[in-house]
């Protein structure tokens, strides 16, 4: 029920947040969760992002200025390929997935999740030449792309969606786009419960992947926990602190925690 939309990491006992004592993950169904640990050898990542202002159905979406930094920092930690802004198209995504195996897919763009599939999408960098609006990748197409990746190559270990409201949903949508990924066979998803500052998001993502790749015995839940704790303890980004839960608690791990 409504507890799905509460970031458990931010629960506070008067002294510490829950995440400071426990690594946290959300499990839609333990019986349907692949609990095998992450295979950390030969990790590669496909990073997709949109940093510029976009428009869909006459609605404007603000530019995400931290996306380029986020993706570059991630690729400095884990090798892979990137598709940013105009290069981020559905056809380019299909081509990349057909050419190489990517156990991690990272998507940094705006997204929306509604009760109808046509209202559920992430925004790409490709524009319709007639309307000037950005093209979208909807629920069904994302599901197909993920299934194709899993069927043809190694398991999709992790899909990260650092976009607005990607984990938000209603009773029908379960856990939003995060639920799409898990249903399609991705072992884990990281998604955001609400619109989140893209500067802190970029740092969280970079620190998460850094902890995950450098510590062989660290689980995905523990890597996210470590990244969140760094912000709680006052790590500065561009001279600012992001200690408030609004900045670090919206990112949740769904599915496999290992």
N, C-alpha and C positions, 0 to 999 in steps of 0.2 A: 504493500500500500504506500502511504505517504512517506514512510521511512526511507524509501528508495531515493528520495530527493534530498535527504539530509547527508551532508558530508561528515561521516563518522570520525574522520581524522581530527575534526575541530571540536569534538566534545571535550569539555574542560572540567577538571575536578577541583579547581580553585588554586592549583599549583602548576599543573602541566596539562598540555593537550594530549588526547589519546594517542596521537601519532608519535609522541615523544617516548611512549612506552611500548607501543605495539605497531607492527606493520599491518596494514589494513587492505583488504580486497573485498569486492562485491561479487558474490557467486550466485548467478540466476538459478542454477540448478546443479547441485554437487554431482548428481548422477550423470549429467550430460557434460561435465567438465573434464577435459583432458588434463590430468594432473602430472604428466611427465615433466621433469625439469627442462629448462631451456638448454638447447644445444648451443654452447657458446663458441664452438670452433667454426671458423669461416663465416662469422656473422657479416652480413651485408645489408645495407639499408637503401630503400628507394624513398627519397624525400620529395614531397610535392608541396607547393606553396603558392599563395597569392598575396602579395604585399600591397597591391594598388587598390584604389577605390573600385567598387564593382556595383552592378545594378542588375536586379532580377525582378521581373514582374512590376516594373516601375518603382521598385523600392531600392534605395541606395544603401550600400554597406560601406562603412568607413574603411580606409586603408589600414592594413596591419603592418605598421612600420617595423616591427621587430621580427618579421618572418624571415627576411634574408639573413639576418644575424643568427636566428634560431637554426636555420638549416645549415649554414656554414659551420656553426659550432658543432652541430651533430655529426657532420661529415668529417670533421677533424678528429672525432672520437671513434666513429665506426665507418669504415670505407663503404662507398656506394655511389649512387648517381642521384641527380636532382633534376626536377622540372619546376621552374619558377615562372610566375606571371604568364607571359604569352606562350612560353614553352609548355605550360601545364595544360594539356588538352587531353581529351578522352583517347584520341588515336595515339598520341605519344605515350600515354600510360599503357595502352594495350601493347604497343611495340616493345616497351621496356620489359613488360612482364613475359612476353614471348621470347625475348632474347636471353634472359638471365633469371636465376633464382634469387629472390629477395625474401629472406625469412622475416624481415621487418619492413613495414610500410608506414611512413610518417607523413601525415597530411596536415598542413597548417593553412587553413582557409576558413572563411565563414561557412556556416552550415545552418540548416533549419530542419526541425523535425515536427511534422504534423500528424494528424490522425489519418490523413489520406496519403497514399504513396507519392502522388504528384506534388504534395507539399513537403516532401522529405528529400533533402538534397544537400550536396556540398557544391560550392561555386568554383568553377575552373577559370583559367586565365584566357580562354578562348571566347571571342565575341561574335555575336551574330552580325554579319555585315549589313543587314537590312535595318535592324532595330538598334544596334549598338549596345545591346544588353549582353551580359555574360552568359555563356552556356553553363548548364548545370549537369552534375552527375547525380541522378536520382537513386532512390532506395533500391529499386530493382536492378539497375545497371551496376551499382556498386557491389551488390550481392553476387551478380554474375562474374564480375571481375575477380572477386575474392575466390569464388569457387573454382574459376579457371586456373588461378594461380596455384591453389592447393592441389588440384587434380593433376596438373602437368609437372609440378616441381615439388620441392620439399615443403614441409608443413609451414604455414604462415604462423610464426611464433607470436608476433605482436603487430597489432595495428594501432597506431597512435593518432588521435584526432584532436589536435590542439586548436579547436575552432569554437565559435560561440554556441553554447547550449547543445553540444553534440551528445551529451548523455541525458538530456532532459527529455521527458516523454509523458504520455498519459497512460491510462490503464491498458490501452491497446498497443502502445508503442514500446512497452517494457522499458528498456534503457536506451531508447533513442538509437542513434547510429551505432553506438557501442553494441547494442543488442543485435543489430544487423550483422556486425562483424562476427560476433560469437555464434549466431545462428548459422552463418555461412561456413563456419569451421575454423576461424582464427582462434588460436588457443587463448589469447589475451587481447584486451583492448584497454587503452588509456584514453579517457575522454573527459570533457569538462561539463560540469553541472550548470554553469551559467557563464555569461560573458566575463572574460578574465583579461586583466592587463597583459598586453602582449610582450612587454619588457620582462615581467616576472615569469611569464610562461616560457619565453625563450631560454631563460636561465634554468628554470626547472627542468625543461626537456634536456638541455645540454648536460646538466649535472646528473640527471637520471641515467642517461646513456653512458656517461663517464663511469659512474659507480657500477653499472651493470657489466660493462666490458672489462674493467680493470680488476674486479673482485670475482674470482672464479666461483666462490662459494656463496655469493650474494644472490638472493632471489629477486625477481622483478618487484615484489612488494617491498622488500627491504631497500632496494635501490631507490624507489620512489619515496620511501620514508626518509632515507638519508638526504635526498634533495630537498624535501620539505623542511626537515629539521634545520638545514643550513639557512633557509630564509627566516625561520622562527628565531634563530639565534643571532640574527642581525647582519647576515651577509649583504654587503652593499653592491648595487648594480647602478652604474652611472651616477654614483653619489647618493642614491636613494636606498632606503630600507623597505622591505616588504614583509614585515613581521605579522601583519594582521591576517587572520584566516581567510579574508576575502581574496587574498592574492595566491595562497598556496593550497587551500583545502578543496577548491572545485575540481581539481584533477583527481579522478578516481581510477583505480585499476579494476577492470571487470574480467572475470573468468580465471584462468590459470594464474596463480600467484607465484609459481616457482621459476 
